[in-house]
């Protein structure tokens, strides 16, 4: 008599059309005498039909992609009730991986005109050369009201591209960096061409 695990493998192979006529006959005989395997076959068959009914074409390497996402398998003898509980989970996992694959690989659809978009602010690759500082802090978004209040006593200047710049002492810079991290505003640090050893930071942000 074949091992029970063999019939479980044959169930998957039969749904993929990979069983020989002799193996399919043996599997059908087993399904008539094993309620847990019969239920597993019905559940996996229903999942397979649901996937086939989707309006998409499965790529040839999808099966390998699913296998690579599954946890390592250990060959053990499980009671029939355990297989009965795990079967729906396995089917759901395969469906989730499949849907995830298509959500990541679908053709992008252009945004409708009504969809708001935010342009990223990049100061690179142009150089920013601000005197009287040791580092330059480049912000990706305009300063919030709270950020402006931190710098309210500092003189600002407008750069050629319209961005705003001011020079702050180390304590003010640290307070601003903490505020930026809390609010999720991206920033990068770069060095000026001629640092002066003052410890000050030139802060550059896009105009509102």
Backbone as CSV, one residue per row, in Angstrom:
resi,resn,N_x,N_y,N_z,CA_x,CA_y,CA_z,C_x,C_y,C_z
1,UNK,0.851,-1.191,0.000,0.000,0.000,0.000,0.886,1.239,0.000
2,UNK,0.513,2.230,-0.760,1.298,3.452,-0.848,1.214,4.261,0.439
3,UNK,2.281,5.054,0.701,2.270,5.946,1.850,1.187,7.011,1.672
4,UNK,0.612,7.441,2.809,-0.447,8.445,2.743,0.054,9.737,2.121
5,UNK,1.326,10.102,2.399,1.892,11.324,1.828,1.945,11.267,0.300
6,UNK,2.078,10.074,-0.242,2.109,9.932,-1.698,0.787,10.361,-2.312
7,UNK,-0.329,9.949,-1.670,-1.634,10.349,-2.181,-1.820,11.864,-2.081
8,UNK,-1.276,12.478,-1.019,-1.385,13.932,-0.885,-0.640,14.637,-2.014
9,UNK,0.512,14.098,-2.389,1.255,14.667,-3.515,0.511,14.454,-4.827
10,UNK,-0.122,13.303,-4.937,-0.867,13.008,-6.174,-2.074,13.928,-6.339
11,UNK,-2.677,14.353,-5.219,-3.825,15.249,-5.306,-3.414,16.537,-6.016
12,UNK,-2.282,17.102,-5.582,-1.790,18.328,-6.213,-1.417,18.071,-7.670
13,UNK,-0.753,16.946,-7.927,-0.329,16.636,-9.289,-1.527,16.420,-10.209
14,UNK,-2.592,15.823,-9.691,-3.774,15.574,-10.518,-4.445,16.889,-10.907
15,UNK,-4.483,17.849,-9.970,-5.074,19.150,-10.290,-4.261,19.886,-11.349
16,UNK,-2.975,19.561,-11.434,-2.118,20.163,-12.459,-2.094,19.340,-13.743
17,UNK,-2.843,18.202,-13.767,-2.879,17.361,-14.954,-1.605,16.584,-15.193
18,UNK,-0.898,16.211,-14.100,0.398,15.563,-14.242,0.380,14.073,-13.886
19,UNK,-0.777,13.516,-13.540,-0.845,12.103,-13.175,-1.057,11.230,-14.414
20,UNK,-0.470,10.056,-14.364,-0.727,9.077,-15.420,-2.097,8.451,-15.180
21,UNK,-2.685,7.835,-16.198,-3.995,7.186,-16.008,-3.976,6.153,-14.878
22,UNK,-2.883,5.386,-14.749,-2.804,4.386,-13.695,-2.766,5.039,-12.319
23,UNK,-1.997,6.121,-12.187,-1.931,6.820,-10.905,-3.266,7.456,-10.560
24,UNK,-3.953,7.994,-11.567,-5.244,8.615,-11.304,-6.257,7.566,-10.840
25,UNK,-6.197,6.380,-11.396,-7.102,5.304,-10.977,-6.835,4.925,-9.526
26,UNK,-5.524,4.826,-9.151,-5.182,4.516,-7.768,-5.643,5.631,-6.830
27,UNK,-5.471,6.892,-7.265,-5.890,8.015,-6.430,-7.398,8.009,-6.233
28,UNK,-8.171,7.768,-7.287,-9.630,7.737,-7.166,-10.079,6.644,-6.211
29,UNK,-9.396,5.490,-6.264,-9.724,4.404,-5.342,-9.471,4.843,-3.903
30,UNK,-8.365,5.535,-3.683,-8.040,6.005,-2.337,-9.043,7.041,-1.847
31,UNK,-9.455,7.952,-2.740,-10.387,9.001,-2.340,-11.736,8.434,-1.921
32,UNK,-12.106,7.279,-2.483,-13.386,6.667,-2.117,-13.346,6.064,-0.722
33,UNK,-12.144,5.852,-0.191,-12.021,5.210,1.130,-11.409,6.130,2.180
34,UNK,-11.006,7.347,1.792,-10.350,8.261,2.734,-11.095,9.595,2.731
35,UNK,-11.979,9.817,3.691,-12.774,11.056,3.717,-11.923,12.314,3.802
36,UNK,-10.819,12.281,4.585,-10.006,13.498,4.743,-9.346,13.881,3.432
37,UNK,-8.820,12.911,2.696,-8.207,13.212,1.401,-9.257,13.658,0.387
38,UNK,-10.442,13.071,0.458,-11.508,13.458,-0.460,-11.916,14.910,-0.239
39,UNK,-11.997,15.311,1.048,-12.353,16.702,1.338,-11.244,17.655,0.895
40,UNK,-9.983,17.229,1.138,-8.852,18.035,0.701,-8.883,18.226,-0.819
41,UNK,-9.166,17.154,-1.543,-9.218,17.221,-3.009,-10.304,18.206,-3.449
42,UNK,-11.469,18.165,-2.796,-12.558,19.065,-3.163,-12.190,20.519,-2.908
43,UNK,-11.535,20.780,-1.756,-11.180,22.165,-1.407,-10.124,22.724,-2.362
44,UNK,-9.087,21.908,-2.635,-8.051,22.368,-3.552,-8.592,22.518,-4.977
45,UNK,-9.508,21.644,-5.351,-10.107,21.743,-6.677,-10.914,23.027,-6.812
46,UNK,-11.637,23.387,-5.735,-12.421,24.626,-5.762,-11.511,25.840,-5.865
47,UNK,-10.387,25.801,-5.118,-9.435,26.906,-5.205,-8.838,27.005,-6.609
48,UNK,-8.527,25.858,-7.192,-7.948,25.843,-8.531,-8.928,26.415,-9.546
49,UNK,-10.200,26.064,-9.417,-11.209,26.580,-10.338,-11.375,28.082,-10.178
50,UNK,-11.272,28.565,-8.912,-11.412,30.004,-8.676,-10.279,30.773,-9.328
51,UNK,-9.071,30.212,-9.245,-7.918,30.886,-9.857,-8.047,30.882,-11.378
52,UNK,-8.475,29.740,-11.940,-8.620,29.658,-13.385,-9.699,30.599,-13.902
53,UNK,-10.701,30.893,-13.039,-11.787,31.768,-13.464,-11.378,33.234,-13.472
54,UNK,-10.251,33.538,-12.848,-9.771,34.922,-12.847,-9.395,35.333,-14.269
55,UNK,-9.609,36.615,-14.568,-9.321,37.120,-15.903,-7.837,37.448,-16.020
56,UNK,-7.005,36.422,-16.032,-5.567,36.626,-16.141,-4.925,35.353,-16.663
57,UNK,-3.720,35.484,-17.114,-2.955,34.344,-17.608,-1.807,34.075,-16.653
58,UNK,-1.737,32.855,-16.128,-0.680,32.522,-15.178,0.644,32.371,-15.909
59,UNK,1.671,33.061,-15.445,2.987,32.917,-16.087,3.567,31.546,-15.829
60,UNK,4.441,31.058,-16.672,4.964,29.691,-16.519,5.781,29.485,-15.250
61,UNK,6.347,30.558,-14.704,7.209,30.404,-13.530,6.459,30.661,-12.222
62,UNK,5.123,30.838,-12.264,4.384,31.125,-11.040,4.479,29.995,-10.032
63,UNK,4.412,28.749,-10.511,4.485,27.602,-9.618,5.787,27.626,-8.820
64,UNK,6.906,27.931,-9.480,8.191,28.002,-8.790,8.219,29.164,-7.803
65,UNK,7.583,30.298,-8.174,7.526,31.444,-7.265,6.797,31.085,-5.982
66,UNK,5.697,30.330,-6.111,4.934,29.924,-4.928,5.769,29.007,-4.052
67,UNK,6.448,28.045,-4.675,7.274,27.112,-3.904,8.375,27.844,-3.140
68,UNK,8.944,28.882,-3.735,10.019,29.614,-3.079,9.524,30.416,-1.887
69,UNK,8.227,30.765,-1.859,7.672,31.525,-0.742,7.166,30.630,0.387
70,UNK,7.042,29.320,0.146,6.547,28.420,1.175,7.638,28.132,2.203
71,UNK,7.272,27.905,3.477,8.281,27.554,4.485,8.835,26.169,4.217
72,UNK,10.029,25.850,4.772,10.620,24.521,4.562,9.676,23.413,4.991
73,UNK,9.596,22.361,4.177,8.691,21.253,4.448,9.439,20.117,5.142
74,UNK,8.802,19.545,6.138,9.378,18.402,6.852,8.431,17.227,6.685
75,UNK,8.966,16.092,6.244,8.133,14.920,6.011,7.837,14.228,7.330
76,UNK,6.595,14.320,7.771,6.174,13.679,9.028,4.837,13.007,8.780
77,UNK,4.517,12.036,9.633,3.218,11.380,9.567,2.257,12.161,10.441
78,UNK,1.249,12.763,9.854,0.280,13.553,10.594,-1.046,12.785,10.670
79,UNK,-1.791,12.941,11.762,-3.128,12.352,11.827,-4.023,12.965,10.757
80,UNK,-5.045,12.234,10.400,-5.941,12.705,9.349,-6.565,14.042,9.718
81,UNK,-6.868,14.273,11.007,-7.493,15.525,11.397,-6.547,16.698,11.184
82,UNK,-5.263,16.470,11.367,-4.297,17.542,11.159,-4.281,17.959,9.694
83,UNK,-4.292,16.969,8.783,-4.327,17.290,7.352,-5.611,18.035,7.003
84,UNK,-6.687,17.680,7.676,-7.962,18.319,7.394,-7.926,19.800,7.768
85,UNK,-7.191,20.139,8.865,-7.085,21.522,9.309,-6.103,22.315,8.447
86,UNK,-5.023,21.664,8.005,-3.986,22.369,7.265,-4.346,22.590,5.799
87,UNK,-5.224,21.746,5.259,-5.537,21.840,3.834,-6.092,23.203,3.437
88,UNK,-7.101,23.755,4.148,-7.591,25.076,3.751,-6.521,26.153,3.870
89,UNK,-5.650,26.030,4.891,-4.584,27.013,5.060,-3.625,26.988,3.879
90,UNK,-3.273,25.781,3.427,-2.363,25.656,2.289,-2.993,26.242,1.034
91,UNK,-4.278,25.986,0.840,-4.954,26.514,-0.341,-5.023,28.034,-0.300
92,UNK,-5.305,28.598,0.893,-5.376,30.049,1.023,-4.019,30.692,0.786
93,UNK,-2.955,30.016,1.297,-1.604,30.545,1.096,-1.273,30.629,-0.391
94,UNK,-1.605,29.585,-1.123,-1.328,29.587,-2.562,-2.099,30.700,-3.260
95,UNK,-3.360,30.920,-2.827,-4.168,31.970,-3.458,-3.624,33.349,-3.127
96,UNK,-3.179,33.555,-1.869,-2.631,34.853,-1.470,-1.365,35.161,-2.237
97,UNK,-0.480,34.146,-2.376,0.765,34.358,-3.133,0.458,34.700,-4.577
98,UNK,-0.552,34.004,-5.148,-0.928,34.269,-6.536,-1.442,35.686,-6.710
99,UNK,-2.361,36.104,-5.832,-2.907,37.448,-5.933,-1.830,38.493,-5.691
100,UNK,-0.913,38.212,-4.756,0.187,39.133,-4.500,1.079,39.278,-5.695
101,UNK,1.287,38.167,-6.404,2.136,38.216,-7.601,1.548,39.155,-8.640
102,UNK,0.228,39.031,-8.881,-0.381,39.854,-9.914,-0.479,41.303,-9.495
103,UNK,-0.649,41.574,-8.169,-0.709,42.961,-7.732,0.620,43.650,-7.896
104,UNK,1.732,42.876,-7.818,3.055,43.450,-7.955,3.492,43.535,-9.406
105,UNK,2.924,42.696,-10.276,3.398,42.623,-11.657,2.383,43.111,-12.674
106,UNK,1.287,43.717,-12.198,0.299,44.185,-13.155,0.814,45.426,-13.872
107,UNK,0.257,45.709,-15.022,0.660,46.881,-15.802,0.159,48.128,-15.120
108,UNK,1.045,49.119,-14.866,0.602,50.324,-14.171,-0.466,51.049,-14.970
109,UNK,-1.429,51.626,-14.246,-2.506,52.382,-14.863,-2.262,53.845,-14.566
110,UNK,-2.363,54.668,-15.575,-2.091,56.089,-15.400,-3.086,56.692,-14.423
111,UNK,-2.616,57.608,-13.568,-3.491,58.288,-12.622,-4.502,59.124,-13.378
112,UNK,-5.705,59.205,-12.832,-6.709,60.071,-13.428,-6.334,61.515,-13.149
113,UNK,-6.816,62.450,-13.964,-6.463,63.860,-13.779,-6.833,64.385,-12.413
114,UNK,-7.855,63.770,-11.751,-8.294,64.269,-10.466,-7.445,63.768,-9.315
115,UNK,-6.532,62.823,-9.583,-5.708,62.268,-8.515,-4.588,63.232,-8.179
116,UNK,-4.502,63.726,-6.904,-3.438,64.669,-6.572,-2.094,63.963,-6.558
117,UNK,-1.069,64.641,-7.032,0.273,64.090,-7.019,1.206,65.076,-6.337
118,UNK,2.234,64.555,-5.683,3.216,65.381,-4.998,4.560,65.182,-5.660
119,UNK,5.134,66.238,-6.159,6.437,66.148,-6.817,7.527,66.104,-5.757
120,UNK,8.446,65.161,-5.892,9.554,65.062,-4.954,10.517,66.215,-5.175
121,UNK,11.132,66.692,-4.104,12.076,67.799,-4.193,13.486,67.249,-4.139
122,UNK,14.228,67.391,-5.194,15.596,66.908,-5.245,16.523,68.081,-5.515
123,UNK,17.471,68.289,-4.627,18.442,69.338,-4.881,19.647,68.803,-5.634
124,UNK,19.884,67.481,-5.559,20.928,66.901,-6.387,20.382,66.773,-7.822
125,UNK,21.186,66.852,-8.883,22.656,66.861,-8.830,23.273,68.254,-8.751
126,UNK,22.473,69.364,-8.652,23.100,70.674,-8.596,23.827,70.827,-7.264
127,UNK,24.879,71.588,-7.253,25.644,71.785,-6.024,25.033,72.916,-5.211
128,UNK,25.097,72.787,-3.902,24.627,73.824,-2.996,25.835,74.292,-2.200
129,UNK,26.266,75.494,-2.435,27.452,76.007,-1.769,27.046,77.193,-0.909
130,UNK,26.900,76.931,0.396,26.486,77.979,1.323,27.662,78.286,2.239
131,UNK,28.072,79.548,2.365,29.204,79.877,3.236,28.828,79.810,4.715
132,UNK,29.837,79.799,5.551,29.682,79.850,7.008,28.946,78.644,7.567
133,UNK,29.266,77.457,7.079,28.647,76.241,7.615,29.576,75.054,7.402
134,UNK,29.297,73.968,8.138,30.090,72.741,8.011,29.321,71.613,7.345
135,UNK,28.014,71.731,7.275,27.212,70.723,6.595,25.954,71.377,6.046
136,UNK,25.330,70.702,5.099,24.097,71.201,4.490,23.011,70.148,4.662
137,UNK,21.865,70.588,5.159,20.720,69.700,5.373,19.704,69.971,4.268
138,UNK,19.461,68.961,3.418,18.557,69.118,2.279,17.220,68.451,2.603
139,UNK,16.154,69.235,2.668,14.836,68.720,3.015,14.056,68.365,1.755
140,UNK,13.182,67.354,1.874,12.394,66.911,0.719,11.041,67.592,0.621
141,UNK,10.670,68.367,1.649,9.351,68.998,1.656,9.453,70.349,2.355
142,UNK,8.506,71.247,2.114,8.519,72.539,2.808,8.441,72.351,4.313
143,UNK,8.990,73.308,5.041,8.954,73.240,6.499,7.533,73.465,7.013
144,UNK,7.171,72.729,8.056,5.887,72.934,8.709,5.943,74.220,9.523
145,UNK,4.800,74.621,10.047,4.750,75.834,10.868,5.661,75.701,12.079
146,UNK,5.666,74.508,12.675,6.514,74.295,13.840,7.988,74.403,13.471
147,UNK,8.353,73.895,12.289,9.731,74.014,11.836,10.113,75.449,11.572
148,UNK,9.195,76.211,10.977,9.480,77.626,10.722,9.658,78.395,12.021
149,UNK,8.893,78.010,13.060,9.029,78.684,14.348,10.392,78.437,14.970
150,UNK,10.965,77.242,14.726,12.306,76.970,15.239,13.351,77.886,14.603
151,UNK,13.087,78.265,13.349,14.064,79.061,12.606,13.628,80.515,12.438
152,UNK,12.629,80.965,13.208,12.027,82.267,12.940,12.995,83.438,13.144
153,UNK,14.003,83.275,13.987,14.926,84.374,14.236,16.153,84.334,13.325
154,UNK,16.177,83.372,12.403,17.332,83.231,11.522,17.029,83.853,10.164
155,UNK,17.983,84.617,9.615,17.762,85.214,8.281,17.750,84.136,7.202
156,UNK,16.853,84.261,6.250,16.753,83.303,5.154,17.088,83.982,3.840
157,UNK,17.459,83.160,2.861,17.722,83.652,1.512,17.100,82.692,0.516
158,UNK,16.814,83.195,-0.668,16.214,82.373,-1.719,17.291,82.007,-2.732
159,UNK,17.434,80.712,-3.004,18.431,80.241,-3.952,17.913,80.357,-5.378
160,UNK,18.789,80.067,-6.331,18.444,80.266,-7.740,17.250,79.432,-8.176
161,UNK,17.071,78.239,-7.592,15.963,77.373,-8.014,14.681,77.663,-7.247
162,UNK,14.687,78.692,-6.398,13.497,79.051,-5.654,13.412,78.441,-4.275
163,UNK,14.339,77.551,-3.931,14.332,76.962,-2.596,14.831,77.982,-1.573
164,UNK,14.514,77.732,-0.310,14.824,78.658,0.772,15.971,78.092,1.591
165,UNK,16.840,78.978,2.092,18.016,78.528,2.826,18.250,79.435,4.028
166,UNK,18.710,78.838,5.135,19.184,79.609,6.272,20.289,78.815,6.961
167,UNK,21.071,79.474,7.789,22.166,78.824,8.500,21.825,78.780,9.978
168,UNK,21.901,77.560,10.591,21.502,77.369,11.987,22.659,76.807,12.795
169,UNK,22.642,77.103,14.096,23.662,76.582,15.004,23.373,75.114,15.293
170,UNK,24.329,74.383,15.901,24.148,72.939,16.150,22.910,72.603,16.974
171,UNK,22.600,73.391,18.030,21.437,73.084,18.869,20.137,73.225,18.085
172,UNK,20.028,74.300,17.319,18.816,74.497,16.512,18.696,73.402,15.457
173,UNK,19.827,73.030,14.870,19.816,71.955,13.864,19.337,70.649,14.471
174,UNK,19.830,70.313,15.679,19.417,69.068,16.344,17.925,69.071,16.617
175,UNK,17.390,70.208,17.070,15.950,70.300,17.342,15.149,70.134,16.061
176,UNK,15.651,70.723,14.956,14.943,70.601,13.686,14.981,69.170,13.174
177,UNK,16.134,68.500,13.267,16.253,67.108,12.817,15.285,66.215,13.590
178,UNK,15.168,66.425,14.907,14.227,65.636,15.707,12.794,65.851,15.234
179,UNK,12.457,67.107,14.924,11.116,67.417,14.423,10.868,66.752,13.071
180,UNK,11.874,66.791,12.183,11.720,66.167,10.864,11.522,64.666,10.978
181,UNK,12.280,64.010,11.862,12.143,62.569,12.043,10.776,62.202,12.585
182,UNK,10.254,63.019,13.505,8.927,62.743,14.071,7.826,62.943,13.041
183,UNK,7.998,63.922,12.152,6.953,64.203,11.157,7.113,63.391,9.886
184,UNK,8.229,62.617,9.761,8.425,61.757,8.602,8.905,62.469,7.354
185,UNK,9.435,63.687,7.494,9.970,64.406,6.333,11.373,63.885,6.027
186,UNK,11.619,63.502,4.788,12.932,62.992,4.404,13.940,64.131,4.263
187,UNK,15.174,63.833,4.609,16.233,64.810,4.442,17.552,64.083,4.252
188,UNK,18.504,64.778,3.658,19.839,64.220,3.491,20.862,65.274,3.906
189,UNK,22.023,64.777,4.312,23.110,65.681,4.688,24.202,65.619,3.617
190,UNK,24.778,66.757,3.350,25.906,66.811,2.435,26.890,67.859,2.954
191,UNK,28.086,67.856,2.450,29.111,68.784,2.922,29.291,69.917,1.924
192,UNK,29.494,71.152,2.395,29.790,72.257,1.482,31.196,72.116,0.915
193,UNK,31.458,72.869,-0.120,32.784,72.776,-0.734,33.875,73.357,0.159
194,UNK,33.471,74.297,1.053,34.474,74.925,1.921,33.952,75.023,3.347
195,UNK,33.975,73.917,4.113,33.542,73.993,5.511,34.448,74.931,6.307
196,UNK,33.839,75.675,7.255,34.621,76.684,7.962,34.907,76.329,9.417
197,UNK,34.467,75.121,9.878,34.755,74.716,11.245,33.846,75.332,12.281
198,UNK,32.784,76.009,11.844,31.883,76.661,12.798,30.921,75.683,13.459
199,UNK,30.671,74.545,12.820,29.695,73.582,13.325,28.277,73.915,12.897
200,UNK,28.089,75.008,12.192,26.758,75.415,11.757,26.296,74.567,10.564
201,UNK,24.977,74.569,10.360,24.369,73.795,9.284,23.515,74.705,8.407
202,UNK,23.715,74.620,7.102,22.834,75.317,6.163,21.631,74.409,5.881
203,UNK,20.436,74.937,6.136,19.197,74.168,5.953,18.504,74.674,4.694
204,UNK,18.255,73.768,3.757,17.653,74.130,2.467,16.343,73.364,2.321
205,UNK,15.259,74.070,2.023,13.973,73.405,1.837,13.217,74.064,0.678
206,UNK,12.318,73.309,0.038,11.549,73.900,-1.079,10.553,74.933,-0.568
207,UNK,10.340,75.963,-1.344,9.371,76.982,-0.968,7.982,76.371,-0.972
208,UNK,7.122,76.873,-0.107,5.752,76.343,-0.022,4.995,76.642,-1.307
